Amino acid sequence: MLIRPSIDKLLEQVDSKYSLVILASKRAHQIENKEDKNHRKLLDEYKSISHVGKALEEIASGDIVIDPESVGSENL
């Protein structure tokens, strides 16, 4: 069960649950595979030990956002 960050806090940053799942999944894979630029952590401290939990914490903090260029009907 997800306790932190709350779904309400996450949905303040992302417009839908579907977008949240996609964004969290992509970021969790980056964390796991260390594909993010410079292999850096975006937060000083994480409460979660899982990659998905860390991704959700980054989204809640506003450090991870959806690229507006990647959203649109041409990507369907």
Phi and psi restraints in degrees (range 20) as a CNS / XPLOR table:
assign (resid 1 and name C) (resid 2 and name N)
       (resid 2 and name CA) (resid 2 and name C) 1.0 -81.7 20.0 2
assign (resid 2 and name N) (resid 2 and name CA)
       (resid 2 and name C) (resid 3 and name N) 1.0 120.7 20.0 2
assign (resid 2 and name C) (resid 3 and name N)
       (resid 3 and name CA) (resid 3 and name C) 1.0 -109.7 20.0 2
assign (resid 3 and name N) (resid 3 and name CA)
       (resid 3 and name C) (resid 4 and name N) 1.0 -46.0 20.0 2
assign (resid 3 and name C) (resid 4 and name N)
       (resid 4 and name CA) (resid 4 and name C) 1.0 -131.0 20.0 2
assign (resid 4 and name N) (resid 4 and name CA)
       (resid 4 and name C) (resid 5 and name N) 1.0 139.1 20.0 2
assign (resid 4 and name C) (resid 5 and name N)
       (resid 5 and name CA) (resid 5 and name C) 1.0 -69.8 20.0 2
assign (resid 5 and name N) (resid 5 and name CA)
       (resid 5 and name C) (resid 6 and name N) 1.0 156.3 20.0 2
assign (resid 5 and name C) (resid 6 and name N)
       (resid 6 and name CA) (resid 6 and name C) 1.0 -71.2 20.0 2
assign (resid 6 and name N) (resid 6 and name CA)
       (resid 6 and name C) (resid 7 and name N) 1.0 152.9 20.0 2
assign (resid 6 and name C) (resid 7 and name N)
       (resid 7 and name CA) (resid 7 and name C) 1.0 -61.6 20.0 2
assign (resid 7 and name N) (resid 7 and name CA)
       (resid 7 and name C) (resid 8 and name N) 1.0 -34.0 20.0 2
assign (resid 7 and name C) (resid 8 and name N)
       (resid 8 and name CA) (resid 8 and name C) 1.0 -63.6 20.0 2
assign (resid 8 and name N) (resid 8 and name CA)
       (resid 8 and name C) (resid 9 and name N) 1.0 -43.5 20.0 2
assign (resid 8 and name C) (resid 9 and name N)
       (resid 9 and name CA) (resid 9 and name C) 1.0 -64.4 20.0 2
assign (resid 9 and name N) (resid 9 and name CA)
       (resid 9 and name C) (resid 10 and name N) 1.0 -41.1 20.0 2
assign (resid 9 and name C) (resid 10 and name N)
       (resid 10 and name CA) (resid 10 and name C) 1.0 -66.0 20.0 2
assign (resid 10 and name N) (resid 10 and name CA)
       (resid 10 and name C) (resid 11 and name N) 1.0 -40.3 20.0 2
assign (resid 10 and name C) (resid 11 and name N)
       (resid 11 and name CA) (resid 11 and name C) 1.0 -74.9 20.0 2
assign (resid 11 and name N) (resid 11 and name CA)
       (resid 11 and name C) (resid 12 and name N) 1.0 -9.5 20.0 2
assign (resid 11 and name C) (resid 12 and name N)
       (resid 12 and name CA) (resid 12 and name C) 1.0 -72.7 20.0 2
assign (resid 12 and name N) (resid 12 and name CA)
       (resid 12 and name C) (resid 13 and name N) 1.0 -25.9 20.0 2
assign (resid 12 and name C) (resid 13 and name N)
       (resid 13 and name CA) (resid 13 and name C) 1.0 -94.7 20.0 2
assign (resid 13 and name N) (resid 13 and name CA)
       (resid 13 and name C) (resid 14 and name N) 1.0 -28.3 20.0 2
assign (resid 13 and name C) (resid 14 and name N)
       (resid 14 and name CA) (resid 14 and name C) 1.0 -127.8 20.0 2
assign (resid 14 and name N) (resid 14 and name CA)
       (resid 14 and name C) (resid 15 and name N) 1.0 142.8 20.0 2
assign (resid 14 and name C) (resid 15 and name N)
       (resid 15 and name CA) (resid 15 and name C) 1.0 -79.2 20.0 2
assign (resid 15 and name N) (resid 15 and name CA)
       (resid 15 and name C) (resid 16 and name N) 1.0 -14.9 20.0 2
assign (resid 15 and name C) (resid 16 and name N)
       (resid 16 and name CA) (resid 16 and name C) 1.0 -151.7 20.0 2
assign (resid 16 and name N) (resid 16 and name CA)
       (resid 16 and name C) (resid 17 and name N) 1.0 159.5 20.0 2
assign (resid 16 and name C) (resid 17 and name N)
       (resid 17 and name CA) (resid 17 and name C) 1.0 -64.5 20.0 2
assign (resid 17 and name N) (resid 17 and name CA)
       (resid 17 and name C) (resid 18 and name N) 1.0 -35.7 20.0 2
assign (resid 17 and name C) (resid 18 and name N)
       (resid 18 and name CA) (resid 18 and name C) 1.0 -62.1 20.0 2
assign (resid 18 and name N) (resid 18 and name CA)
       (resid 18 and name C) (resid 19 and name N) 1.0 -48.0 20.0 2
assign (resid 18 and name C) (resid 19 and name N)
       (resid 19 and name CA) (resid 19 and name C) 1.0 -62.2 20.0 2
assign (resid 19 and name N) (resid 19 and name CA)
       (resid 19 and name C) (resid 20 and name N) 1.0 -37.8 20.0 2
assign (resid 19 and name C) (resid 20 and name N)
       (resid 20 and name CA) (resid 20 and name C) 1.0 -61.7 20.0 2
assign (resid 20 and name N) (resid 20 and name CA)
       (resid 20 and name C) (resid 21 and name N) 1.0 -45.0 20.0 2
assign (resid 20 and name C) (resid 21 and name N)
       (resid 21 and name CA) (resid 21 and name C) 1.0 -62.9 20.0 2
assign (resid 21 and name N) (resid 21 and name CA)
       (resid 21 and name C) (resid 22 and name N) 1.0 -45.1 20.0 2
assign (resid 21 and name C) (resid 22 and name N)
       (resid 22 and name CA) (resid 22 and name C) 1.0 -64.0 20.0 2
assign (resid 22 and name N) (resid 22 and name CA)
       (resid 22 and name C) (resid 23 and name N) 1.0 -46.8 20.0 2
assign (resid 22 and name C) (resid 23 and name N)
       (resid 23 and name CA) (resid 23 and name C) 1.0 -62.9 20.0 2
assign (resid 23 and name N) (resid 23 and name CA)
       (resid 23 and name C) (resid 24 and name N) 1.0 -46.4 20.0 2
assign (resid 23 and name C) (resid 24 and name N)
       (resid 24 and name CA) (resid 24 and name C) 1.0 -63.8 20.0 2
assign (resid 24 and name N) (resid 24 and name CA)
       (resid 24 and name C) (resid 25 and name N) 1.0 -40.0 20.0 2
assign (resid 24 and name C) (resid 25 and name N)
       (resid 25 and name CA) (resid 25 and name C) 1.0 -64.0 20.0 2
assign (resid 25 and name N) (resid 25 and name CA)
       (resid 25 and name C) (resid 26 and name N) 1.0 -46.8 20.0 2
assign (resid 25 and name C) (resid 26 and name N)
       (resid 26 and name CA) (resid 26 and name C) 1.0 -62.6 20.0 2
assign (resid 26 and name N) (resid 26 and name CA)
       (resid 26 and name C) (resid 27 and name N) 1.0 -43.7 20.0 2
assign (resid 26 and name C) (resid 27 and name N)
       (resid 27 and name CA) (resid 27 and name C) 1.0 -67.7 20.0 2
assign (resid 27 and name N) (resid 27 and name CA)
       (resid 27 and name C) (resid 28 and name N) 1.0 -40.0 20.0 2
assign (resid 27 and name C) (resid 28 and name N)
       (resid 28 and name CA) (resid 28 and name C) 1.0 -61.0 20.0 2
assign (resid 28 and name N) (resid 28 and name CA)
       (resid 28 and name C) (resid 29 and name N) 1.0 -39.6 20.0 2
assign (resid 28 and name C) (resid 29 and name N)
       (resid 29 and name CA) (resid 29 and name C) 1.0 -65.0 20.0 2
assign (resid 29 and name N) (resid 29 and name CA)
       (resid 29 and name C) (resid 30 and name N) 1.0 -39.2 20.0 2
assign (resid 29 and name C) (resid 30 and name N)
       (resid 30 and name CA) (resid 30 and name C) 1.0 -62.5 20.0 2
assign (resid 30 and name N) (resid 30 and name CA)
       (resid 30 and name C) (resid 31 and name N) 1.0 -44.3 20.0 2
assign (resid 30 and name C) (resid 31 and name N)
       (resid 31 and name CA) (resid 31 and name C) 1.0 -62.3 20.0 2
assign (resid 31 and name N) (resid 31 and name CA)
       (resid 31 and name C) (resid 32 and name N) 1.0 -45.5 20.0 2
assign (resid 31 and name C) (resid 32 and name N)
       (resid 32 and name CA) (resid 32 and name C) 1.0 -63.7 20.0 2
assign (resid 32 and name N) (resid 32 and name CA)
       (resid 32 and name C) (resid 33 and name N) 1.0 -42.0 20.0 2
assign (resid 32 and name C) (resid 33 and name N)
       (resid 33 and name CA) (resid 33 and name C) 1.0 -94.2 20.0 2
assign (resid 33 and name N) (resid 33 and name CA)
       (resid 33 and name C) (resid 34 and name N) 1.0 -0.4 20.0 2
assign (resid 33 and name C) (resid 34 and name N)
       (resid 34 and name CA) (resid 34 and name C) 1.0 54.7 20.0 2
assign (resid 34 and name N) (resid 34 and name CA)
       (resid 34 and name C) (resid 35 and name N) 1.0 41.5 20.0 2
assign (resid 34 and name C) (resid 35 and name N)
       (resid 35 and name CA) (resid 35 and name C) 1.0 -91.0 20.0 2
assign (resid 35 and name N) (resid 35 and name CA)
       (resid 35 and name C) (resid 36 and name N) 1.0 -6.4 20.0 2
assign (resid 35 and name C) (resid 36 and name N)
       (resid 36 and name CA) (resid 36 and name C) 1.0 -69.8 20.0 2
assign (resid 36 and name N) (resid 36 and name CA)
       (resid 36 and name C) (resid 37 and name N) 1.0 156.0 20.0 2
assign (resid 36 and name C) (resid 37 and name N)
       (resid 37 and name CA) (resid 37 and name C) 1.0 -57.4 20.0 2
assign (resid 37 and name N) (resid 37 and name CA)
       (resid 37 and name C) (resid 38 and name N) 1.0 128.9 20.0 2
assign (resid 37 and name C) (resid 38 and name N)
       (resid 38 and name CA) (resid 38 and name C) 1.0 62.4 20.0 2
assign (resid 38 and name N) (resid 38 and name CA)
       (resid 38 and name C) (resid 39 and name N) 1.0 13.3 20.0 2
assign (resid 38 and name C) (resid 39 and name N)
       (resid 39 and name CA) (resid 39 and name C) 1.0 50.6 20.0 2
assign (resid 39 and name N) (resid 39 and name CA)
       (resid 39 and name C) (resid 40 and name N) 1.0 41.7 20.0 2
assign (resid 39 and name C) (resid 40 and name N)
       (resid 40 and name CA) (resid 40 and name C) 1.0 -101.7 20.0 2
assign (resid 40 and name N) (resid 40 and name CA)
       (resid 40 and name C) (resid 41 and name N) 1.0 151.0 20.0 2
assign (resid 40 and name C) (resid 41 and name N)
       (resid 41 and name CA) (resid 41 and name C) 1.0 -84.5 20.0 2
assign (resid 41 and name N) (resid 41 and name CA)
       (resid 41 and name C) (resid 42 and name N) 1.0 145.4 20.0 2
assign (resid 41 and name C) (resid 42 and name N)
       (resid 42 and name CA) (resid 42 and name C) 1.0 -91.6 20.0 2
assign (resid 42 and name N) (resid 42 and name CA)
       (resid 42 and name C) (resid 43 and name N) 1.0 -21.0 20.0 2
assign (resid 42 and name C) (resid 43 and name N)
       (resid 43 and name CA) (resid 43 and name C) 1.0 -113.6 20.0 2
assign (resid 43 and name N) (resid 43 and name CA)
       (resid 43 and name C) (resid 44 and name N) 1.0 151.0 20.0 2
assign (resid 43 and name C) (resid 44 and name N)
       (resid 44 and name CA) (resid 44 and name C) 1.0 -68.8 20.0 2
assign (resid 44 and name N) (resid 44 and name CA)
       (resid 44 and name C) (resid 45 and name N) 1.0 -35.4 20.0 2
assign (resid 44 and name C) (resid 45 and name N)
       (resid 45 and name CA) (resid 45 and name C) 1.0 -143.7 20.0 2
assign (resid 45 and name N) (resid 45 and name CA)
       (resid 45 and name C) (resid 46 and name N) 1.0 136.9 20.0 2
assign (resid 45 and name C) (resid 46 and name N)
       (resid 46 and name CA) (resid 46 and name C) 1.0 -113.1 20.0 2
assign (resid 46 and name N) (resid 46 and name CA)
       (resid 46 and name C) (resid 47 and name N) 1.0 142.2 20.0 2
assign (resid 46 and name C) (resid 47 and name N)
       (resid 47 and name CA) (resid 47 and name C) 1.0 -87.8 20.0 2
assign (resid 47 and name N) (resid 47 and name CA)
       (resid 47 and name C) (resid 48 and name N) 1.0 -26.6 20.0 2
assign (resid 47 and name C) (resid 48 and name N)
       (resid 48 and name CA) (resid 48 and name C) 1.0 -91.9 20.0 2
assign (resid 48 and name N) (resid 48 and name CA)
       (resid 48 and name C) (resid 49 and name N) 1.0 151.0 20.0 2
assign (resid 48 and name C) (resid 49 and name N)
       (resid 49 and name CA) (resid 49 and name C) 1.0 -101.2 20.0 2
assign (resid 49 and name N) (resid 49 and name CA)
       (resid 49 and name C) (resid 50 and name N) 1.0 -15.1 20.0 2
assign (resid 49 and name C) (resid 50 and name N)
       (resid 50 and name CA) (resid 50 and name C) 1.0 -86.2 20.0 2
assign (resid 50 and name N) (resid 50 and name CA)
       (resid 50 and name C) (resid 51 and name N) 1.0 154.4 20.0 2
assign (resid 50 and name C) (resid 51 and name N)
       (resid 51 and name CA) (resid 51 and name C) 1.0 -64.9 20.0 2
assign (resid 51 and name N) (resid 51 and name CA)
       (resid 51 and name C) (resid 52 and name N) 1.0 -40.2 20.0 2
assign (resid 51 and name C) (resid 52 and name N)
       (resid 52 and name CA) (resid 52 and name C) 1.0 -65.1 20.0 2
assign (resid 52 and name N) (resid 52 and name CA)
       (resid 52 and name C) (resid 53 and name N) 1.0 -43.1 20.0 2
assign (resid 52 and name C) (resid 53 and name N)
       (resid 53 and name CA) (resid 53 and name C) 1.0 -60.5 20.0 2
assign (resid 53 and name N) (resid 53 and name CA)
       (resid 53 and name C) (resid 54 and name N) 1.0 -42.2 20.0 2
assign (resid 53 and name C) (resid 54 and name N)
       (resid 54 and name CA) (resid 54 and name C) 1.0 -64.2 20.0 2
assign (resid 54 and name N) (resid 54 and name CA)
       (resid 54 and name C) (resid 55 and name N) 1.0 -41.8 20.0 2
assign (resid 54 and name C) (resid 55 and name N)
       (resid 55 and name CA) (resid 55 and name C) 1.0 -61.3 20.0 2
assign (resid 55 and name N) (resid 55 and name CA)
       (resid 55 and name C) (resid 56 and name N) 1.0 -43.7 20.0 2
assign (resid 55 and name C) (resid 56 and name N)
       (resid 56 and name CA) (resid 56 and name C) 1.0 -64.5 20.0 2
assign (resid 56 and name N) (resid 56 and name CA)
       (resid 56 and name C) (resid 57 and name N) 1.0 -37.3 20.0 2
assign (resid 56 and name C) (resid 57 and name N)
       (resid 57 and name CA) (resid 57 and name C) 1.0 -63.9 20.0 2
assign (resid 57 and name N) (resid 57 and name CA)
       (resid 57 and name C) (resid 58 and name N) 1.0 -40.1 20.0 2
assign (resid 57 and name C) (resid 58 and name N)
       (resid 58 and name CA) (resid 58 and name C) 1.0 -65.5 20.0 2
assign (resid 58 and name N) (resid 58 and name CA)
       (resid 58 and name C) (resid 59 and name N) 1.0 -39.3 20.0 2
assign (resid 58 and name C) (resid 59 and name N)
       (resid 59 and name CA) (resid 59 and name C) 1.0 -64.9 20.0 2
assign (resid 59 and name N) (resid 59 and name CA)
       (resid 59 and name C) (resid 60 and name N) 1.0 -45.5 20.0 2
assign (resid 59 and name C) (resid 60 and name N)
       (resid 60 and name CA) (resid 60 and name C) 1.0 -61.4 20.0 2
assign (resid 60 and name N) (resid 60 and name CA)
       (resid 60 and name C) (resid 61 and name N) 1.0 -33.7 20.0 2
assign (resid 60 and name C) (resid 61 and name N)
       (resid 61 and name CA) (resid 61 and name C) 1.0 -76.9 20.0 2
assign (resid 61 and name N) (resid 61 and name CA)
       (resid 61 and name C) (resid 62 and name N) 1.0 -12.9 20.0 2
assign (resid 61 and name C) (resid 62 and name N)
       (resid 62 and name CA) (resid 62 and name C) 1.0 89.5 20.0 2
assign (resid 62 and name N) (resid 62 and name CA)
       (resid 62 and name C) (resid 63 and name N) 1.0 4.9 20.0 2
assign (resid 62 and name C) (resid 63 and name N)
       (resid 63 and name CA) (resid 63 and name C) 1.0 -78.3 20.0 2
assign (resid 63 and name N) (resid 63 and name CA)
       (resid 63 and name C) (resid 64 and name N) 1.0 -20.4 20.0 2
assign (resid 63 and name C) (resid 64 and name N)
       (resid 64 and name CA) (resid 64 and name C) 1.0 -119.2 20.0 2
assign (resid 64 and name N) (resid 64 and name CA)
       (resid 64 and name C) (resid 65 and name N) 1.0 126.9 20.0 2
assign (resid 64 and name C) (resid 65 and name N)
       (resid 65 and name CA) (resid 65 and name C) 1.0 -134.0 20.0 2
assign (resid 65 and name N) (resid 65 and name CA)
       (resid 65 and name C) (resid 66 and name N) 1.0 163.5 20.0 2
assign (resid 65 and name C) (resid 66 and name N)
       (resid 66 and name CA) (resid 66 and name C) 1.0 -79.8 20.0 2
assign (resid 66 and name N) (resid 66 and name CA)
       (resid 66 and name C) (resid 67 and name N) 1.0 133.3 20.0 2
assign (resid 66 and name C) (resid 67 and name N)
       (resid 67 and name CA) (resid 67 and name C) 1.0 -71.5 20.0 2
assign (resid 67 and name N) (resid 67 and name CA)
       (resid 67 and name C) (resid 68 and name N) 1.0 116.7 20.0 2
assign (resid 67 and name C) (resid 68 and name N)
       (resid 68 and name CA) (resid 68 and name C) 1.0 -61.1 20.0 2
assign (resid 68 and name N) (resid 68 and name CA)
       (resid 68 and name C) (resid 69 and name N) 1.0 -26.0 20.0 2
assign (resid 68 and name C) (resid 69 and name N)
       (resid 69 and name CA) (resid 69 and name C) 1.0 -68.1 20.0 2
assign (resid 69 and name N) (resid 69 and name CA)
       (resid 69 and name C) (resid 70 and name N) 1.0 -25.1 20.0 2
assign (resid 69 and name C) (resid 70 and name N)
       (resid 70 and name CA) (resid 70 and name C) 1.0 -89.3 20.0 2
assign (resid 70 and name N) (resid 70 and name CA)
       (resid 70 and name C) (resid 71 and name N) 1.0 -3.9 20.0 2
assign (resid 70 and name C) (resid 71 and name N)
       (resid 71 and name CA) (resid 71 and name C) 1.0 -103.8 20.0 2
assign (resid 71 and name N) (resid 71 and name CA)
       (resid 71 and name C) (resid 72 and name N) 1.0 129.5 20.0 2
assign (resid 71 and name C) (resid 72 and name N)
       (resid 72 and name CA) (resid 72 and name C) 1.0 159.6 20.0 2
assign (resid 72 and name N) (resid 72 and name CA)
       (resid 72 and name C) (resid 73 and name N) 1.0 168.4 20.0 2
assign (resid 72 and name C) (resid 73 and name N)
       (resid 73 and name CA) (resid 73 and name C) 1.0 -67.1 20.0 2
assign (resid 73 and name N) (resid 73 and name CA)
       (resid 73 and name C) (resid 74 and name N) 1.0 -25.6 20.0 2
assign (resid 73 and name C) (resid 74 and name N)
       (resid 74 and name CA) (resid 74 and name C) 1.0 -69.6 20.0 2
assign (resid 74 and name N) (resid 74 and name CA)
       (resid 74 and name C) (resid 75 and name N) 1.0 -14.6 20.0 2
assign (resid 74 and name C) (resid 75 and name N)
       (resid 75 and name CA) (resid 75 and name C) 1.0 -95.4 20.0 2
assign (resid 75 and name N) (resid 75 and name CA)
       (resid 75 and name C) (resid 76 and name N) 1.0 4.0 20.0 2
